[in-house]
Amino acid sequence: MHTPPGTLTWPAALVVWGPGFVSAAHQHHCVQLVMAMKGTLRIRAGADDNWLKCGAALIRPDAAHEVDARDTTIALIAFVDAESELGSALCERMKSDILSISPIQIGRWRSLLGEVLSDSSVERWVRTELLRGRRPVKLHPNVHRVINYLREQIGVSDNFSLKTLAEISGLSQSRFMHIFTESVGVPVRPYILWLRLQRAACELMDGRTVTEAAHSAGFSDAAHLTRTFRRMLGITPSDLALRKRMSSGVSVEAI
């Protein structure tokens, strides 16, 4: 059976589906869900850990992991923004860095998604399953103001100095750095890099070249973007662009 890979794009989530795959060890500031549509996959935190064999797993934000999904014909991967309601809903379910999803849950998800994945079936699955029991995002209001500014300005401006961000937050520089890390879970500089990566991924989804996506998102060049993709997502920009060219995509910003 051949199912064209597909995508649903950030800012709420990036959902990719296609043939089985192997990812290098990596970590990123988002919740990740990986699921084998048939059979099982393997996942582990690192080379010194034992492989966990399962049909699907959730990975906590900023947790190192690697995935081997070569034994399934179709795999679905969801990269979910940790600061979205969807990310908050998934984090509520997790008690460890890597959580194996129960076979009963997987069976229900596979049934809802159907044998041939599509934008509409994936969006329906996100709405009816992943968002069930969601919780409001818990962010310090001063930090929330800065995050809104960063999201609006990524790819538009590079005015992200500590002085500027502290002024927007209404806090002193030292207090802002402390509150931001405490509220978001990572310091502000790695978070800005994560937003740049999101912007580049969306540019690739829109058909831009790797070089165009890199410059639009504020990376020095295509090589810099490729290194960051490998380190933070375990795939390359070309991998993502290829999947996009083979299918259509829709935004899930409103979810």
C-alpha positions as MATLAB code, in Angstrom:
seq = 'MHTPPGTLTWPAALVVWGPGFVSAAHQHHCVQLVMAMKGTLRIRAGADDNWLKCGAALIRPDAAHEVDARDTTIALIAFVDAESELGSALCERMKSDILSISPIQIGRWRSLLGEVLSDSSVERWVRTELLRGRRPVKLHPNVHRVINYLREQIGVSDNFSLKTLAEISGLSQSRFMHIFTESVGVPVRPYILWLRLQRAACELMDGRTVTEAAHSAGFSDAAHLTRTFRRMLGITPSDLALRKRMSSGVSVEAI';
ca = [
       0.000    0.000    0.000;
       1.332    3.439   -0.888;
       0.252    6.494    1.086;
       1.694    9.859    0.031;
       3.376   11.604    2.967;
       1.578   14.676    4.282;
       1.829   17.591    6.660;
      -0.081   19.869    8.945;
       1.984   22.913    9.833;
       3.001   24.929   12.884;
       2.448   27.122   14.949;
       0.170   24.701   16.834;
       1.821   21.597   15.425;
       3.790   20.083   12.601;
       2.340   16.673   11.734;
       4.184   14.567    9.158;
       3.280   11.138    7.852;
       4.977    8.841    5.374;
       7.196    5.738    5.091;
       8.992    4.313    8.117;
      12.163    6.167    9.101;
      15.139    6.332   11.447;
      16.070    9.522   13.287;
      19.403   10.373   14.847;
      19.555   11.180   18.559;
      18.133   14.670   19.053;
      16.118   16.933   21.348;
      13.834   19.913   20.839;
      11.550   22.259   22.740;
       8.281   20.616   21.750;
       6.173   17.625   22.609;
       6.649   14.826   20.080;
       4.248   12.033   19.310;
       5.441    9.253   17.018;
       3.130    6.432   15.920;
       3.391    3.398   13.654;
       0.196    3.072   11.633;
       0.886   -0.662   11.371;
       3.153   -2.807   13.514;
       5.581   -1.252   15.993;
       8.513    1.132   16.331;
      11.438    1.427   18.735;
      12.447    4.453   20.798;
      15.089    5.175   23.433;
      16.591    8.122   25.290;
      20.157    7.444   24.193;
      22.731    4.915   23.059;
      23.232    3.602   26.604;
      19.516    2.879   27.108;
      17.450   -0.111   26.075;
      15.053    0.244   23.156;
      11.352    0.543   24.038;
       9.201   -1.345   21.531;
       5.685    0.054   21.125;
       3.077    1.209   18.631;
       3.291    4.862   19.655;
       5.033    7.076   22.193;
       4.966   10.618   23.556;
       8.245   12.446   24.229;
       8.477   15.292   26.727;
       9.846   18.694   25.569;
      13.658   18.961   25.675;
      14.095   15.204   26.285;
      16.821   13.509   24.231;
      15.605   10.572   22.132;
      16.084    8.574   18.947;
      13.531    6.631   16.935;
      13.734    3.535   14.740;
      10.482    3.148   12.792;
      11.800    1.091    9.892;
       9.499   -1.849   10.650;
       6.294    0.048    9.822;
       5.009    0.928    6.352;
       3.601    4.281    7.494;
       4.689    6.425   10.428;
       3.071    9.571   11.801;
       5.144   12.169   13.667;
       3.661   15.173   15.467;
       5.933   17.989   16.662;
       3.707   20.043   18.992;
       4.554   23.503   20.275;
       4.988   23.224   24.037;
       3.407   26.654   24.603;
       0.203   25.814   22.698;
      -2.979   24.421   24.263;
      -2.304   21.212   22.335;
       1.184   20.958   23.832;
      -0.194   21.685   27.295;
      -2.815   18.950   26.849;
      -0.180   16.366   25.900;
       2.200   17.350   28.704;
      -0.609   16.777   31.205;
      -0.569   13.080   30.239;
       3.166   12.540   30.712;
       4.804   11.288   33.898;
       8.167   10.462   32.282;
      10.358   11.677   29.409;
       9.109    8.902   27.101;
       5.595    7.545   27.531;
       4.427    4.426   25.697;
       0.830    4.733   24.460;
      -1.464    1.826   25.379;
      -2.481   -0.644   22.627;
      -6.169    0.208   23.221;
      -5.464    3.914   22.662;
      -3.405    3.179   19.559;
      -6.165    1.016   18.131;
      -8.705    3.808   18.569;
      -6.357    6.347   16.984;
      -5.603    4.112   13.990;
      -9.304    3.469   13.459;
     -10.104    7.178   13.523;
      -7.232    8.066   11.169;
      -8.103    5.343    8.650;
      -5.823    3.297    6.426;
      -5.120    6.216    4.051;
      -4.067    9.338    5.944;
      -5.258   12.745    4.755;
      -5.225   16.330    6.001;
      -8.870   16.059    7.040;
      -8.494   12.754    8.923;
      -5.391   13.967   10.770;
      -7.032   17.272   11.743;
     -10.127   15.400   12.956;
      -7.868   13.118   15.037;
      -6.064   16.105   16.574;
      -9.339   17.791   17.509;
     -11.185   14.758   18.886;
      -8.310   12.875   20.529;
      -5.258   14.989   21.305;
      -7.149   18.063   22.501;
      -9.470   16.118   24.773;
      -9.046   17.377   28.335;
      -6.754   20.227   27.285;
      -5.621   22.800   29.833;
      -4.903   26.525   29.434;
      -1.232   27.276   28.928;
       0.411   28.329   32.190;
       2.805   31.162   31.392;
       3.824   34.185   33.416;
       1.915   37.146   31.853;
       5.109   39.172   31.390;
       6.729   36.215   29.610;
       3.632   35.674   27.488;
       3.994   39.249   26.237;
       7.579   38.578   25.159;
       6.676   35.293   23.444;
       3.991   37.079   21.423;
       6.585   39.669   20.383;
       9.115   37.009   19.394;
       6.586   35.085   17.301;
       5.544   38.245   15.482;
       9.122   39.394   14.810;
      10.908   36.142   13.844;
      11.868   36.563   10.197;
      10.972   40.264   10.322;
      13.412   41.757   12.811;
      16.518   40.724   14.729;
      15.888   43.103   17.632;
      16.040   40.379   20.279;
      18.588   41.873   22.648;
      18.177   41.125   26.322;
      17.589   44.824   26.951;
      14.735   44.960   24.419;
      13.052   41.788   25.674;
      13.349   42.855   29.319;
      11.755   46.205   28.483;
       8.859   44.453   26.724;
       8.370   42.214   29.753;
       8.441   45.145   32.177;
      11.054   43.369   34.301;
      14.722   43.913   35.012;
      17.094   41.945   32.775;
      18.134   39.524   35.505;
      14.546   39.030   36.686;
      13.328   38.524   33.120;
      15.930   35.817   32.413;
      14.967   33.975   35.593;
      11.192   34.220   35.063;
      11.436   33.268   31.378;
      13.423   30.098   32.064;
      11.184   29.162   34.996;
       7.993   29.710   32.983;
       8.983   28.250   29.591;
      11.471   25.601   30.674;
      14.419   26.813   28.579;
      16.438   30.067   28.538;
      15.408   32.748   26.078;
      18.252   32.220   23.533;
      17.548   28.507   22.916;
      13.859   29.387   22.702;
      14.532   31.979   19.997;
      16.496   29.352   18.062;
      13.513   27.019   18.373;
      11.204   29.716   16.951;
      13.629   30.239   14.061;
      13.500   26.521   13.352;
       9.686   26.633   13.336;
       9.758   29.565   10.913;
      12.160   27.725    8.603;
       9.969   24.608    8.675;
       6.915   26.662    7.685;
       8.900   28.265    4.863;
       9.850   24.803    3.591;
       6.192   23.785    3.795;
       5.372   26.779    1.592;
       7.786   25.563   -1.076;
      10.876   27.666   -0.303;
      14.334   26.247   -0.925;
      16.544   25.366    2.031;
      18.634   28.497    1.384;
      15.549   30.724    1.201;
      14.102   29.192    4.355;
      17.395   29.655    6.191;
      17.685   33.341    5.330;
      14.012   34.024    6.059;
      14.294   32.505    9.526;
      17.548   34.246   10.427;
      20.054   31.409    9.976;
      23.435   32.323    8.518;
      23.133   29.876    5.623;
      21.611   26.560    4.492;
      24.364   24.572    6.223;
      23.572   26.240    9.559;
      19.875   25.415    9.142;
      20.655   21.810    8.179;
      22.873   21.298   11.240;
      20.177   22.743   13.493;
      17.484   20.560   11.911;
      19.559   17.433   12.469;
      20.338   18.328   16.070;
      16.825   19.418   17.058;
      14.523   17.312   14.855;
      16.665   14.360   13.823;
      15.901   14.979   10.131;
      17.139   17.382    7.441;
      15.312   20.314    5.823;
      15.417   18.397    2.531;
      13.604   15.460    4.178;
      10.793   17.790    5.215;
      10.656   19.599    1.871;
      10.477   16.299   -0.018;
       7.472   15.134    1.991;
       5.738   18.448    1.350;
       6.267   18.214   -2.406;
       4.562   14.824   -2.388;
       1.365   16.010   -0.694;
      -0.763   18.982    0.386;
      -0.889   20.641    3.782;
      -3.196   22.799    5.873;
      -2.670   25.021    8.907;
      -3.799   23.979   12.366;
      -3.104   27.379   13.932;
      -6.679   27.650   15.195;
      -6.670   24.262   16.951;
];
